[in-house]
Amino acid sequence: MSTSRIDVGQIDLLGPDAVADPYPALAALREHDPVHWSAKYRSWFITRFDDVSDALRDTRFSSDRIAPYRRAKLDGPDADPALRAAFGVLEDWMVFQDPPDHTRLRKLLSRGFTPRAVSRIRPRIEELAEELLDAALASGTGRVDLVHDYAYPLTAAVIAEMLGVPRRDQDHFKRWSDQITGLVFGGMGDADRHATGATGMAELTGYLSELVAAHEREPADDLLSALIAARDEQDSLSHDEVISTGVLLLFAGHETTTNLIASGVLALLRHPEQQVRLSGDPELLGGTIEEVLRFDGPAKTVARVMAEDVELRGRTLRRGDRVFLSPSAANRDPEVFDDPDTFDITRRQGRQLGFGVGLHYCLGAPLARLEASVAVPRVLEKLPSLRYSEEQLQWAPVLLSRGMHSFPVRFDPARGRAGR
């Protein structure tokens, strides 16, 4: 579709068409109104690569957007105490903080997510992928939902085990995660998202409080015990920060990667010639994951709040204004990427912004890349007759993330077994 036919003033990124495929709308904004004010969302949308990349590094585009909201909306006597508590947890997340608090928390966690530390988890990721695909084959139905039955349980199990969550409790996290998604990712079309999110957050923090108490009594070799140990060593990590960071890791540790795995499989199914290339040359796997991050990655937009006035392309972004920086738009900027709307796993151009850049570059990027590099090719190898229907894809109607609620596929169980 020609972008000249799209009225940028009428663009709604939560409209049905844009939820299913945001790229025509984002292209129109990028070409015709790259610093766009949306009256509906009372926010700026920034879509060109250089602007997004620069803003992600610019401290005037502040990550501290939860505390101002809580003070303005939730400190009054009529505010819902459960919602106030939920936003109090979010306020302690390092992704919603600026230095020095962000720096302190990131330094504490970074040792658990280095490429070397993450590489030790690879055998467990491979084992989980095999278990989940074997279960799909053993069902004999020839049907599986690649979000609910594969990508989510794999990524949730990995981060839960890293934290020290018993496997018997892991099934609860999908429900809690779904409930708080609207608080975190901006599901503005859902009038009940705050009440739903507050309920999920209360249940999740209650569970983690008990788990922290158990780890205090009996420390283990896991991330949660490391957080507690850091608190005990006077690393200025409070009890509430231990709980909040555990919630962040459980949520962020699977939500984005679930979407990356599902979108990676979908991109290869939509572009079978690229799937053939990958199957013929496993050395292309790393480039494939990078191209998925560029072409249809999980970070649709990143929210910031202006810490001071900034002039950008003739527009004045005022202090306190909300801004959505769009990696999805930036990663298809023709000024940076040749033929940007083509999915090409041999692409040599890098610089994609799927994991961000600067201070808030995704801490879990090594883990996400590893999980995707195992999970995406394995499902295509083990279920070689995989097929899907576009009409059955259910995309999440949220502003910040790009992912599916449901990705049902069909396959031939007999061929799948033979291909093991």
N, C-alpha and C positions, 0 to 999 in steps of 0.2 A: 504494500500500500504506500502511495506517495505521501510523504509527511506534509506536503502543502495542502492536502485535503483534510487534515486534522486541525480542528479549531483548538489551539492550545488553551484558550480560556475555558473550554468545556472538559478538559482532560480530568478524569477521576481515576487515580491508580487503584482504587478499590472497586471500580465498576467491573461487571462480569467479564467483559472482553479483556480489560487490562490485567485482571487477576490471572486469567488463563494464559495471556501472552502480553506482558508489559512492554515489550521492546518497540513496537510501532509508536506508542505514546511517548516513551522515553526518547526515541529518536526525534520526534517532533519537538519536544522540549529542548533537546540538545541543539537542534538546528535553528529553531526560531525564537526560543526564549530560554537561554541556558541558565539564567538566574530568574526563576519563575516564582511569583507570589501566588499561592493558592488561597483564595478567600475561604473556601470550604474548610480547609485544614488549618488556616491561620498560620501558615508556615511557608518558608522558602524552599524551593527544590533546585538543587545545583547538579548539573548533568554532564558538563564537559570534563574530559580526563584531567587536564592541567589544573582546573579549578578544584575538582574533587581531591586530587592528590595534594595540592597545596593546602587546602583547608584541613585535611586530616592531620597535617603537621603543624598547623597554626593554633597556638594556644588561645587565640581570641575566639575560636570555635570550640567552646567548652563542652566537655563530657559531663559536667556536673549539672545534670538536668532534673534529677529526682528530688534533691533537697529543696530547690526553689519551688517545685510543684507542691511538695508536701507542706512547706511553710505557708504557701498561698492558699491551698485548697483544703488542707486536712488538719490544721492546728486549731480550728475553731471548736466551740463546744458542741456544735451540731454534726461534726464530722463522724463518720462511721469508725469506731475504734479498730475494727478488724482491718479495714482498708488502710488506716493510719499505720497499723503494725506491719502490713504487707509492704507498704512503701518504705517503712523503716528498714526492712530487710534489703530491699533493692538499693537503698541509699548507701549501704555498706559494700555493695559490689564494686570491685575495682574498675570495672568497665564504665561506671557512672561517676568516676572520680578523676580529678586532675592531680598532678603532683602537688605536694609531696606524698599524700596518702596513696595515690596510685602507685608511685614508685616503690614505696615500702611493701605493699601487698604483692606487687608483681615480682619483686626480688625474692620474696619468700617462696612464691610458688614456682618460679622459673626452673629450679633444679629438677622438679618432677616432670618437666615437659621438654627437656632437651632432646635432640635427635637420638643421642646415645641412650638416654633413659627410656625413651619411647621404644627404641628398637628391641629392647628386651621383652616387650609385650607381644611382639609379632607372632610367636607360636600360639599364644592364647587366642589372638584374633583369628588366625587360620583355623584353629580348632572350633571356635564358635561359628564361623562361617560354614564349616562342614556340617556341624550339628544341625544348624537351622535349615540348610538345603537338604540334608538327609531326611529331616522331618517333613519337608514339603513333598519330597518324592515318596516317602512312605505313606503319606495320606491317600495316595492313589486317585486323588480327584483331578489332578492335572491343573490345579488352580492354586495361586498363592498371591497374597498382597505383599509386594516388595517393601512397603513401608512398615506395616503392622507386624509382618511375620519374618522380616529379614533385616532391613537396615536399622529400624529402631531397636529391636531386642539385641542386636549385635553391639551397637554403639553404647546403649544404656548399660549392658552388662560389663563392657570394658571399663567405663568410667566408674561404675558402681564398685567393681572389684578393686580398682585402683584406690578408691576412697575407703574401702573396707566394709561396704554394705553387704550383708549376707544375701546369697542368691535367692533365698525364699522370699525376701522382701522386695525384690526388684520389679515385680509386676505392678506395684503401686505407682511407680514413678511415671508411667505413661499418662495416667489419669491426672496426677498432680501437675505434670509438665504441661499437658494440654490446657489445664485450668489457668495457669499463670502466663501462658503465651500471650494473651491479650494485654496483660499489664506490661510485658517486656517489649513485644514486637508491634504494638500499636494497631490492634484490630478495631479500628474506630467505627466499623460498621456494626459492632455488637454492643447493644445498649446494656447488656448484663455483664460485660467483661470484667468490670471492677468487682462486682459482688462475687462472681465465679472465681476470679483470680485471688481474692482475699481468702476464700474458703480453701483453695488449693494450697496457698502459701502457709496458712495456719497449720494444715495437716502435715505439710512437708517439714516445716520448721519444728513442729512438735516431735515428729519422728527423729529428726537429726539431733534434737536436744537429748533424747534418750540414747541415741547412738554415741554422741560425744561423751555422755556420762559413762557408758560402758567402756569406751576407749580410755577414759581417764583411769578407770579401775584396772583395766588390762590393756596396756598399749600394744600395738601390733606394727608390723612393717607395712604401713600404708600411708596415704596422704593425710587422712584425718588425724592420725596419731602425730604426724609431722607438724600439722597446724597447732595441735595442742602443745606439743613440745616447744614450739616457737613461742607460744604464749607464756609458757612456764619459764622460758629463758629470758623473759623481760624484753621480748622483741616488739613490744607495744601492740600486740594483737589481743584485742579484748575477747571476752567470751562470746559476745554478740557477733563479732567479726568472724570467729571460728564458725559459728552457725551459718552466717550469711555467705561466707566463702564456700562452705559445703553445699549450700543451695545453688550458688552460681556454678560450681563445677558439675553438679549433677544435671543442671539444666543445660548450660552451654556445652557441656562435654558430650552431649549426644544430639541436641536439636539441630545444630548446623551440619554436623557430619551425616546425620540421617538424610537431610536434604541433599547433601553433596552426593552421597551414594545413589540415591534414587534418581537424581537428575543426570548423573553419569551414565547409569544404565539406559535411561530414556534417550539421552543424546545419541548413544551408540545404536539403539534400536531404530531411531529415526534416520540415522545415517549409516546404513549397512555397509557401505563401501569403506567407511572408517573402521567399522568393526572388523572387517576382513583384514585391513591393514594391521590392526593391533594383534589379531590372532596370528598373523604371519611374522610379526616382529615384536616380541615382548619388550624389547628395548624402548619401544614407544610408550610404555605405560606411564612413565613419569610425565611426559609431555601431554598425554591424554588427560591426566588429572588436572594439569595446569590449564588445558584448553576448556575443560568443563567449568572450572572456576571462572574463566574469562567469559565463556559463551553463555552459560546459564547457571551461575554460581548462587549460593544460598544467601548472599548479602545483597538484597535489593537496594536498600538505603541504610544510612547510618545517621542517627539523630544527634544533633548538637544544639547548644543554646549560645547565642552571642554574648560574650563577656564584655564586649565594647562595640561601638559602631565601626563598621567596615564598609568601604566602597568597593563594589565589584561589578565590573561591566556596566557602569552607569547607574547601578542600583545602590541604595543605602540600606544595609542590613543593620538594624538598630539593636542596641544592647537589650537583651531579654527576648529577642525574636528567636523562634524555633526554626531550625534549618535541617532539611533532609539532604544529605550528600548521597549521591547514587552511584555506587560502584557498578551496578548493572548497566547504567547508561554509559559511564566512563569506559567500561571494558569493551564497548562497541563503538568507540569514537573513531571515525574514519581518519582523523588527523593523527592517530597513533597506530591503528591496526589496519593493514590492508584487508580489503574485502571482509569487514568485521562481522557481517551477519552469516558468514560461512563457518561451519564447524570443521576444523582441520587439525587433526592430532599431530601433524608434522610441522605445525606453525613454529617458526623460530623466534618470533617477537615475544618478549616477555613483558614484564612490568604490569601484569594484571593486578587489580586491586581487590581481588576476592577475599583476601585475609587482612585487608587494610594496609596501613603503612605508618611509620613513625612510632610514637610512644604506645599507641594502642594496637599495634600489629598483633594479630591473634596469637595469644600465648599457646593455644592448643593446635597451631598449624601443623607441627610435625606429626602429632597423633592423628589429626584428621586426614592428612595425606597418606599416612600408613594404612589407616582403616579403609580408606577408599581404594587404595592400590591393591588391597587384598580382596575386598568385597565385590568391587565392580567386575573385574575379569572372572572371578570365581563363579558368580551366578551365571554369566554368559557361557562359561565352559560346561558347567554342570547341568544347566537347563538349555541345551543348544537349540531347542525348537521354540524358544520364548517368543510370545507375541502378545499384543495388547490392543486396546481400543481407545482412541483419543477421547471418545465421549465418556469413558468411565474414569478418566483422570480427575481427581478432586484437589484443586489447588487451594491453599490456605489464603483467605482474604485478609492479609495483613500488609502493612506498609513496609516494614523493615526487612522481612525475610521472604525468600522465594523457595517454596517447598510444597509438597503434596500431602494432603491428609490421607489419601489412599491411592495406591498404584497397583490395581489388580492386573495380573497377567495369567496367561494360560500356557501350558507346555505339555509335551508328550512324556508321561512318566517312564515309559519303556525306553525311549531314546535317551532320556536323562540318565537312567541307571547305566545304560550301555556306555555312556560317555564318561563315566567316572574313571 
